[in-house]
């Protein structure tokens, strides 16, 4: 295993910094959205919200092998532009979650020793995640960030990882990537020449696509692990 010092830490977002939202179904309880859809002539707005969210998720999963993003306007092409806009705005609100407890403090601590970047697979383009992380006091510590819905490629394609590293000015061998999914985060790190740290929460299965270099079970373990594997890193 390489003993090269660590100068940069790349962080996944959903499941690492913020909770992941498994579906968009909660948007079907958004009273303002439902009224707008009703006014647009939608007879069963709740069903439309649930079904549209399911279709977006499925369109995203259908492109897993290519590691690219679906065209959401094409996925929802039968809906009018205002209805698509209202739906996507509601879905953005659902996925822009506040961070896990103590994450802002941990990110601030890491920023004293390492350059920090964010590499996140997302479904819906926009600046909603950036605004959410800014409100939480996290964005200011990230020197580079890429969300796949805006970038166009997603992990495990190395392009998005290497892009963030280039923005940081850090070579792959001097970085680690922290993620909670083997098939995207850990495999993406491996394909990029970056060491990986798997945030393996209790009960999470190893899906077999790649082997992480290191494993933690809680993000609070990260600072100590980084110091153990690279004691001379940072300023």
C-alpha positions as CSV (number, residue, x, y, z in Angstrom):
1,X,0.0,0.0,0.0
2,X,1.3,3.4,-0.9
3,X,2.8,5.6,1.9
4,X,2.4,8.8,-0.1
5,X,1.1,11.6,2.1
6,X,-2.4,12.8,1.8
7,X,-2.9,16.4,0.7
8,X,-6.6,16.2,-0.4
9,X,-9.8,14.5,0.9
10,X,-12.6,14.0,-1.5
11,X,-16.0,13.6,0.1
12,X,-19.1,12.0,-1.2
13,X,-22.3,13.8,-0.2
14,X,-25.4,11.6,0.1
15,X,-24.9,9.1,2.9
16,X,-21.7,10.8,4.0
17,X,-22.4,14.4,4.6
18,X,-26.2,14.5,4.4
19,X,-28.9,11.8,4.5
20,X,-29.9,10.3,1.2
21,X,-33.6,10.5,0.2
22,X,-34.7,7.1,-1.2
23,X,-37.6,8.5,-3.1
24,X,-39.4,11.8,-3.9
25,X,-42.7,10.6,-2.5
26,X,-42.6,13.3,0.3
27,X,-43.2,15.9,-2.4
28,X,-46.7,14.4,-2.8
29,X,-47.5,16.1,0.6
30,X,-46.4,19.5,-0.6
31,X,-49.7,21.5,-0.5
32,X,-48.4,24.4,-2.6
33,X,-47.1,22.0,-5.3
34,X,-50.4,20.1,-5.3
35,X,-52.4,23.3,-5.7
36,X,-50.2,24.4,-8.6
37,X,-50.6,21.0,-10.3
38,X,-54.3,21.1,-9.8
39,X,-54.5,24.5,-11.3
40,X,-52.6,23.2,-14.3
41,X,-55.3,20.7,-14.9
42,X,-53.8,17.6,-13.2
43,X,-56.7,15.5,-11.8
44,X,-54.6,13.4,-9.4
45,X,-51.6,15.5,-8.5
46,X,-50.4,13.2,-5.7
47,X,-50.2,10.2,-8.1
48,X,-48.4,12.4,-10.7
49,X,-45.7,13.4,-8.2
50,X,-45.1,9.8,-7.1
51,X,-45.0,8.4,-10.6
52,X,-42.8,11.2,-11.9
53,X,-40.3,10.7,-9.1
54,X,-40.3,6.9,-9.8
55,X,-39.6,7.5,-13.5
56,X,-36.7,9.9,-12.8
57,X,-35.1,7.4,-10.5
58,X,-35.6,4.6,-13.0
59,X,-34.2,6.7,-15.8
60,X,-31.1,7.4,-13.7
61,X,-30.7,3.7,-12.8
62,X,-31.1,2.7,-16.5
63,X,-27.9,4.6,-17.2
64,X,-25.8,3.1,-14.4
65,X,-23.6,1.2,-16.9
66,X,-22.8,4.3,-18.9
67,X,-22.4,6.4,-15.8
68,X,-24.1,9.4,-17.5
69,X,-27.1,11.5,-16.6
70,X,-30.7,11.2,-18.0
71,X,-32.2,14.2,-19.8
72,X,-35.0,15.0,-17.4
73,X,-37.0,17.0,-19.9
74,X,-37.1,13.9,-22.1
75,X,-38.1,11.6,-19.3
76,X,-41.1,13.9,-18.4
77,X,-41.6,15.1,-22.0
78,X,-45.4,14.6,-22.0
79,X,-45.8,17.2,-19.2
80,X,-45.9,20.9,-19.9
81,X,-42.8,22.9,-19.2
82,X,-44.4,24.7,-16.1
83,X,-45.5,21.4,-14.6
84,X,-42.0,19.9,-15.1
85,X,-40.5,23.0,-13.5
86,X,-42.8,22.7,-10.5
87,X,-42.1,19.0,-10.1
88,X,-38.3,19.4,-10.3
89,X,-38.3,22.3,-7.9
90,X,-40.2,20.2,-5.4
91,X,-37.8,17.3,-5.8
92,X,-34.8,19.6,-5.3
93,X,-36.3,20.8,-2.0
94,X,-36.7,17.2,-0.9
95,X,-33.1,16.1,-1.6
96,X,-31.4,19.3,-0.2
97,X,-31.2,17.8,3.3
98,X,-29.5,19.3,6.3
99,X,-26.2,17.6,7.2
100,X,-25.7,14.8,9.7
101,X,-25.0,16.0,13.3
102,X,-21.4,17.2,13.8
103,X,-20.6,17.1,10.1
104,X,-20.0,20.9,9.7
105,X,-17.5,20.8,12.7
106,X,-15.7,17.7,11.3
107,X,-15.4,19.3,7.8
108,X,-14.0,22.5,9.4
109,X,-11.5,20.4,11.3
110,X,-10.3,18.5,8.2
111,X,-9.9,21.8,6.3
112,X,-7.0,22.8,8.6
113,X,-4.9,19.9,7.3
114,X,-6.2,19.0,3.9
115,X,-7.6,20.4,0.7
116,X,-11.3,19.3,0.6
117,X,-13.3,18.5,-2.5
118,X,-16.8,17.1,-3.0
119,X,-17.7,14.4,-5.7
120,X,-21.3,13.5,-5.6
121,X,-23.7,11.5,-7.8
122,X,-27.0,13.3,-8.1
123,X,-30.1,13.0,-10.2
124,X,-31.4,16.6,-10.7
125,X,-29.2,19.5,-11.9
126,X,-29.2,22.8,-10.2
127,X,-27.5,24.7,-7.3
128,X,-29.8,23.3,-4.6
129,X,-27.2,21.2,-3.0
130,X,-24.6,24.0,-3.0
131,X,-27.1,26.4,-1.4
132,X,-28.0,23.7,1.2
133,X,-24.3,23.1,2.1
134,X,-23.7,26.8,2.2
135,X,-26.5,27.3,4.7
136,X,-25.1,24.5,6.8
137,X,-21.7,26.1,6.9
138,X,-20.0,23.4,4.9
139,X,-19.5,24.8,1.4
140,X,-17.0,27.4,2.5
141,X,-14.5,24.6,3.4
142,X,-14.8,22.8,0.0
143,X,-12.2,24.2,-2.4
144,X,-13.8,22.3,-5.3
145,X,-17.1,20.4,-5.9
146,X,-18.8,18.5,-8.6
147,X,-22.4,17.2,-8.7
148,X,-22.9,14.6,-11.5
149,X,-26.3,16.1,-12.6
150,X,-24.4,19.3,-13.5
151,X,-21.2,17.6,-14.6
152,X,-22.7,15.0,-16.9
153,X,-20.7,12.0,-15.8
154,X,-20.9,10.2,-12.5
155,X,-18.9,7.8,-10.4
156,X,-17.5,5.2,-11.1
157,X,-16.4,7.1,-14.2
158,X,-13.1,8.6,-13.2
159,X,-13.8,11.9,-15.1
160,X,-15.7,13.5,-12.3
161,X,-13.1,12.5,-9.7
162,X,-10.2,13.7,-11.8
163,X,-12.0,17.0,-12.5
164,X,-12.2,17.8,-8.8
165,X,-8.6,16.8,-8.3
166,X,-7.5,19.1,-11.1
167,X,-9.5,22.0,-9.6
168,X,-7.6,21.3,-6.3
169,X,-4.3,21.0,-8.0
170,X,-3.7,17.6,-6.4
171,X,-2.3,14.4,-8.0
172,X,-4.5,11.3,-7.5
173,X,-1.9,9.5,-5.5
174,X,-2.0,12.3,-2.9
175,X,-5.7,12.1,-2.3
176,X,-8.3,9.9,-0.7
177,X,-12.0,9.6,-1.5
178,X,-14.5,8.9,1.3
179,X,-17.8,7.3,0.2
180,X,-20.5,4.9,1.4
181,X,-21.0,2.9,-1.8
182,X,-18.7,0.3,-3.2
183,X,-20.1,0.3,-6.8
184,X,-19.7,4.0,-7.3
185,X,-17.5,5.7,-4.7
186,X,-14.9,2.9,-4.1
187,X,-14.8,1.7,-7.7
188,X,-14.6,5.4,-8.9
189,X,-11.7,6.0,-6.6
190,X,-9.9,2.9,-7.8
191,X,-10.4,3.8,-11.5
192,X,-9.0,7.3,-10.7
193,X,-5.9,6.1,-9.0
194,X,-7.1,7.5,-5.6
195,X,-7.0,5.7,-2.3
196,X,-10.5,5.0,-0.9
197,X,-12.1,5.0,2.5
198,X,-15.4,3.1,2.7
199,X,-17.8,4.5,5.2
200,X,-19.4,1.1,6.0
201,X,-22.4,1.7,8.2
202,X,-23.6,-1.4,10.2
203,X,-25.5,-3.8,8.1
204,X,-24.2,-2.4,4.7
205,X,-23.2,-5.3,2.4
206,X,-20.0,-5.4,0.4
207,X,-21.2,-5.5,-3.2
208,X,-17.9,-6.7,-4.6
209,X,-17.1,-4.3,-7.4
210,X,-13.9,-3.0,-5.7
211,X,-11.9,-3.3,-2.5
212,X,-11.5,-0.2,-0.3
213,X,-8.1,0.7,1.0
214,X,-9.5,1.6,4.4
215,X,-12.8,1.1,6.2
216,X,-14.6,3.2,8.9
217,X,-18.0,2.8,10.4
218,X,-18.6,6.4,11.3
219,X,-17.4,9.6,9.8
220,X,-16.1,10.7,13.2
221,X,-13.3,8.1,12.8
222,X,-12.0,9.9,9.7
223,X,-9.6,12.5,11.2
224,X,-7.8,9.9,13.3
225,X,-7.5,7.4,10.4
226,X,-6.0,10.1,8.1
227,X,-3.4,10.9,10.7
228,X,-2.5,7.2,11.1
229,X,-2.1,6.5,7.4
230,X,-0.4,9.9,6.6
231,X,1.0,11.4,9.8
232,X,3.0,14.0,8.0
233,X,0.3,15.3,5.7
234,X,-1.2,18.8,5.8
235,X,0.4,22.1,6.5
